[in-house]
Amino acid sequence: MCMDNQYIVFHEFGTPEDVLKVERKAVTAPGQGEILVRMIARPINPSDLIPIRGSYSHRISLPCIPGYEGIGIVEDVGKDVAQELIGKRVLPLRGEGTWQQFVKAPVSWAVAIPDAVTDDQAAQLYINPVTAWLICREILGLKPGAILAVNACGSALGRILAQLCTIFGVRLIAVTRNDRHTKELLELGAASVINTDETPLKLAIMELTGGKGADAAVDMIGGGPGTELACCVRTEGMFVTLGLLSGVPLDWAEIRRSTNAAATMFHLRHWNQTVSVQMWQDTFRELISLIQSKKLALQPPRSRFELRKAGAAVRAAEASGRNTGKCFLT
């Protein structure tokens, strides 16, 4: 196979735009149980950038090609893989980093994409939708009528949680720091939106829940805002933290003092370590079905960059400002 593979790589940890390099190597044929995928599009997620900065340096080997998700077309298959897959669109997940022209991935974890799902929808079907689905269905298991509070709810993940709450009959209290996303969150299904720049969080949640507190809460910020959200959960409710957008840890001592809620941390990689192939594929089938039935909508990309311009793409992704939607590498 005499094809050239352009890819993005970092040889040291640091600021992404400083350490990311464009390099080339020869494409090698897929091995047993593998497929070779020519990538079409890859969204830039915060989870793609955090490892580059060295947060997980203890479990990342250098040099490293970033990128956890994206969509592509099967270019070649291993000798034991069905030739019919060639030319099909798939998510080449749990293989090599996706920030390259050609990605090798295990065929068992690859997700086939039906024609009714667009490239833009499929490219971002993994990190945020699967996280939101697992939190709602597996971690919290909320019944219809339950009350869920979510901070940073104007984020891509927050928007998905809002839609899933509508699907599952859960009453969502969306927590934001301004009114920028209020109208959209209400349209997506949120029962209430709290702007913490104008309204004290705990006071507002207690008023909305008749003084009981939320049945569950999801924190994406950490630090003071996450700690305050945890203290708004009723006795024996559930608090899930899954991100540190603030870069500051939660005050677990304060959470233990102020609430009897069950608190847990969620990491998608932990689920990946235990999930069966069947459950993995079933989860994606559920999400794809919601996309096809138009019950779940993912934001279109706000900008697209050629792969070789990854540095500019990262700068744009981190300077989101008032923009919504992800930056895509194409």
N, C-alpha and C positions, 0 to 999 in steps of 0.2 A: 504494500500500500504506500504510494508515493505522494501523500498529501502533506501539506504544511499546516501546522496548528498554531495559531496566534493565541496567546493566553496572558492573563494578568497574574502577577505573582508578587509576594513580598518575602524578602530574605531576612528581614529583621522586623521587630515590632516597633510601632510608632504611629505618627499621624498618617492616615491613609494616603493623602495626596503627596506625602513625602516619601513613603516607602513602597508604594505600588509601582511596579515596573511592567512594561510590555515586552514579552519575549516570544520566541518561536521554537518549535521542536517538531520533529517528524511524527506523524500520526502512526500509531501501531494498531494492528488488527485486534479486535475484541477477542478475549479468551473465552474459556468455557463458562457458560451461563451469563455472558455479558452481551451488551449491545453498544454500538458506537452511534452517538447521536450528534447531528449537526445542529447547533443551538440557533434558535430564532430570537428569543427575548428572555431577559432576566431582570426582575425588579431588584432594586437596591433596598435592603432592609437594615434597620439598626443592628439586627443580629449578624449581618454580614460584616459590619464594620467593627463591632466590639472585639472580635478576636484579633483583628489587625493591630489594634492598639495594645494588645498584650494581656487583656483581662483573663484569658484562658491559656496563658503561656505554658502552664504545667501539662496541658494535654494537647498541645498543637506542635507538630513537627515542622521545622523550617527546612527548605523553602515551602511555602504553602500557597495554593491557588484558592482564593475566596469564592463564595457563592454557594448558597444552600438550595436555591430553587430556580425554576425556569422551564421553558418548553423548547422542544426541538423535534427534528425529523430523524427517524432511524436511518442511518446511512449504511450500516453493516451489522452483521450478527455473528456470534460465535458459532462454531460448528454444530453445537447441540441445541441451537436456538432456531425456531421456525423462521424460514426465509420470508414468510408472509408479513412479518413485521416491518420489513424494509419499506420505507416510504410512508410509514404511519407516524402520526404525531404522538409524542409521549412526554411525560415529565420524567427525566432521567435522575431520579432521586437516590440518595444514600450511596452515591458513587464518588466520582471526582468532583472538585469544585466546579461550579457552572460558569465561572467567568473565563471561558475559553471558547474557541470556535467549535471544537469537537470534544465531547465528554463521553467517557466510558462509564457504564453503570450496570449493576446486576439487573437482569431482566425480571426477576421475581418482584423487585420493588418498583419497577417502572410502572407508571400509571398511564393507561391508554386514554386518549382524549377524543370524545365523539365530535362529529362535524359541527354540531349545534353550539359548541363552546368555542369562543374566539381565542386567538393566541393570547391576547391581553388578559382575558379572564383566567385562562389556564396557567399562565406564567406565575400568577400570584395565588395559586390555589392551595399551597402547602403551609407555609409558616403561620400566617394569621388565621385562615379559616380552620385548619386542623386544631390549632390551639384553642380557638373559641369553641369549637364543637366539643372537644374533650372536656373543657372546663364546665360547659353547660350540661353535657350528658353523663360524663364519667365522674368528674370531681364533685360537682355540686348536686347533681341529680335533682334539680329544682322542679317542684310540681307546679301546675297551673295555678296562678294567683299568688305565688311567692314573690317577694320583693328583693330585687338585686340592685345594689349600688355599684357603679363602676366609675373610677376616676380616669382622667385623660381620655374621656369618652369621644372626643373629636378625632382621635387617631384612627388609623385604618382598622385596627383590632377592635376599638370601641364601636365603630360603625357596624362591624360584623356581629358583635355581641348584641347590639340593638335589634338587628334583624332576627337573630336567633331567638331573642326574648319574645318577639312577636309570634314567631312560629310555635314556640313552646308555651305560650300563654303566660309568660312571666312579666311582672310589672318592673320595668327598668327605671331607676333613678340615675340619670346621666349626670356626672360631675365634671364641670369644665372650669377654666380660669377666666373665661370671658363669654360673650354672647355670640361669638363668630359662628359657632356650629349649632346654635339652639334650634333654629328653624328646621335644619336638615335632620337633626337627631329626633325631633318630634315627628317628622314625616317618616322616618325609618322605624318608628314604633316606641320610642321612649315615652314613658308615662309622665315624667317630669324632668326638667333640666335645672341643675343648681349651678349658678355662677359664683364660685367661691371668692371672687374679687369683690362681690357685692353682698353676699349672704354668708354668715357663719355656717359651716358644713353641718355640724352636729345638730344645731338648732333646727335647720331646715329639714334634715332627715327625720328627726323626732316628730316634727310637725306633720310630715307626710306619712308617717307610720303610726300615728296615734300614740307616740311616746314609747313604742316597743323597740324600735330600731329595725334595721334591714335584716332580712332572713340570711342574706349572704352579701359579700362584697368582693370585688376584684380590684386589686391595686396594681398599677403599672408604673407608679412614680417612685415609691419608697420615701425615705426621709420623713419630714413632718407631715406632708399631705397623706402619705400612706398610713402612717401611724394614727392620724386623726380619723381616717376612713375606717380602720380596724375597730376603733372605739365606738363606731356607730352601728355595730352589728349586735343584734339581740343575744341574750344568753342562749348558749347551745347552738347559735347560728354558725356560719362558716365564713372564714376570711382566707382568700387565696391571693398570694402575691406572685407576680411573674415577671416584673421588670423593675429597673432602677433608672428611670428617665432622669431623675434628679442627680444620680450618681452618689446618693447618700443612703446608707442602710436604714432600715426601720428601727425604731426604738422598741425592741421586743420586751424589755422590762416594763415599759409603760403599757404595752398592749396586754401583758399578763395582769397588770394591776387594774386595768380599766375595763376589761371585758372577759367573759367566760366563753367567748366564741372559740371554736376549733380553728386554729390557724395552720396553714400549710403553704409551702412553696411549690410552684409548678415549673418544671423544665421539660420542654418537648423532647429533649434528648433522652431523658429517663424513660419516657413512654416508648421511644424508638428502641431502647435496649431490651424491652420485654414483649413488645407487640408481635403477634404472629403475622405472617404474610396475609392470611385470610382476613384478619381484622383490619390490617393496613389497607388492603384493597377495598374492603367493605366501607371503611370510613370515607375514602375518596369517592366511592360510588354514591354515598348519601349526599355529599357536598355537590357533586356534579349534578345530581338530580335536582337539588335546590336551585342551582344556577339555571338549568334547563327550564324549570318551571317558573323562573323569574321571581322566586321567593327570596333569593339571595343575590344581591348585586355587589360587584367589586368595582372600586373606582377605576376609571381609565387613567393611564399614565399621564402625568403632567408634562413630561419631557422625555425625549429619547436621545441617547448618545451612542455613537459607534463604540464598539468594545475598546478600541485603542485609545479612546478618550475617557477612560475610567476615572482619571483624576478629576477632570471637569465634572463628570457625572456625580462623583462623591461630594464635591463642593456644593453642587446644586441640591443634592439630597439632604445635606446637613444644614443648608440655608433655606429651609422650607418656607419661613415667613408665614404669609397668609394663604399660601398655595396648598392645595390638596392633591392627592394622588401621588404615586411613587415615580421616581426617576427610573427609567429602563435602560439597560445596556442591550443594544441590538446588533 
